[in-house]
């Protein structure tokens, strides 16, 4: 029988790879759950924006750069929000704060 692999051991396949998330399995799971929905929404908005710009403007390069900038800025903000969220609820060892 195979032994269960923890989320932290399996980090190469999925999940958030920021320093605070890698403290323990609890922080890894919490960071992944915290970021999942906003990342899906950002991706859907990004794809929708690109489809609309392609249909109406024939995908000029000038429409791609603002979309890419918004995509990267929103992801950076989301990583910072996740870091703050984990620091609020977990200590430096990855244990829940009381």
DADAGI-V511970 format. One record per residue. N is the residue number from 1. OMEGA is omega as a letter, one per 40 degrees, with the letter a starting at -180 (none if undefined). D_FIRST is the distance of its C-alpha to the first C-alpha in whole Angstrom. Layout:
# DADAGI-V511970
N;OMEGA;D_FIRST + N;OMEGA;D_FIRST
This chain:
# DADAGI-V511970
1;a;0 + 2;i;4 + 3;a;7 + 4;i;9 + 5;i;12 + 6;i;16 + 7;a;19 + 8;i;21 + 9;a;18 + 10;a;18 + 11;a;22 + 12;a;23 + 13;a;22 + 14;i;24 + 15;a;26 + 16;a;29 + 17;i;29 + 18;a;32 + 19;a;32 + 20;a;32 + 21;a;29 + 22;a;27 + 23;a;28 + 24;i;25 + 25;a;22 + 26;i;25 + 27;i;28 + 28;a;25 + 29;a;24 + 30;i;28 + 31;i;30 + 32;i;28 + 33;a;29 + 34;a;32 + 35;a;33 + 36;a;31 + 37;i;34 + 38;i;37 + 39;i;35 + 40;i;35 + 41;i;39 + 42;i;40 + 43;i;39 + 44;i;40 + 45;i;43 + 46;i;43 + 47;i;43 + 48;i;45 + 49;a;48 + 50;i;47 + 51;i;48 + 52;i;51 + 53;i;52 + 54;a;52 + 55;a;53 + 56;a;56 + 57;a;57 + 58;i;56 + 59;i;53 + 60;a;55 + 61;a;54 + 62;i;56 + 63;a;53 + 64;a;50 + 65;i;51 + 66;i;51 + 67;i;48 + 68;i;46 + 69;i;48 + 70;i;47 + 71;a;43 + 72;i;43 + 73;i;45 + 74;i;43 + 75;i;40 + 76;i;41 + 77;i;42 + 78;i;39 + 79;i;37 + 80;i;40 + 81;i;40 + 82;i;36 + 83;i;37 + 84;i;39 + 85;i;37 + 86;i;34 + 87;i;37 + 88;a;38 + 89;a;35 + 90;i;33 + 91;a;35 + 92;i;34 + 93;a;31 + 94;i;29 + 95;i;30 + 96;i;32 + 97;i;35 + 98;none;37
